[in-house]
Amino acid sequence: MKQQANLTKYKIIAFIGLIIMGIGSFMSCLAPTAAMCNVGSGILIVSIIIMAYAFYFWRP
């Protein structure tokens, strides 16, 4: 039962990383200034790290 709870935790982390990745991609593609574009790119890098962590433990 504990293993199932851990898998659910990593599924949620992966889903949050996916949402953050969507936000970051919109920011980096549609930003009116270069600074906002760089912030969007930074958010994309953070979301890749979050999703890599989640998918390391939860392999669908």
C-alpha positions in Angstrom: 0.0 0.0 0.0 2.9 2.4 0.8 4.4 1.8 -2.7 1.1 2.8 -4.3 1.1 6.0 -2.3 4.6 6.8 -3.5 3.6 6.2 -7.1 0.7 8.6 -6.7 3.0 11.2 -5.2 5.3 11.0 -8.2 2.4 11.1 -10.6 1.3 14.3 -9.1 4.8 15.8 -9.2 5.0 14.8 -12.9 1.7 16.5 -13.6 2.8 19.7 -11.8 6.0 19.7 -13.8 3.9 19.3 -17.0 1.7 22.3 -16.1 4.8 24.4 -15.2 6.3 23.4 -18.6 3.3 24.7 -20.4 3.4 28.0 -18.6 7.1 28.3 -19.3 6.7 27.6 -23.0 4.0 30.1 -23.4 6.1 32.7 -21.6 9.2 32.1 -23.6 7.3 32.0 -26.9 4.9 34.9 -26.4 6.9 37.3 -24.2 7.0 40.9 -25.3 10.5 41.5 -23.8 13.7 39.6 -23.8 13.7 39.5 -20.0 10.4 37.8 -19.9 11.6 35.4 -22.6 14.6 34.5 -20.4 12.3 34.0 -17.4 10.2 31.6 -19.5 13.3 29.7 -20.5 14.3 29.4 -16.9 10.9 28.1 -16.0 11.3 25.5 -18.7 14.6 24.3 -17.3 13.1 24.0 -13.8 10.1 22.0 -15.1 12.5 19.6 -17.0 14.3 19.0 -13.7 11.0 18.4 -11.8 9.7 16.0 -14.5 13.0 14.1 -14.7 12.9 13.6 -10.9 9.3 12.4 -11.0 9.8 10.1 -14.0 12.9 8.6 -12.4 10.8 7.1 -9.7 7.5 6.6 -11.6 8.0 4.9 -14.9 4.6 4.7 -16.8 
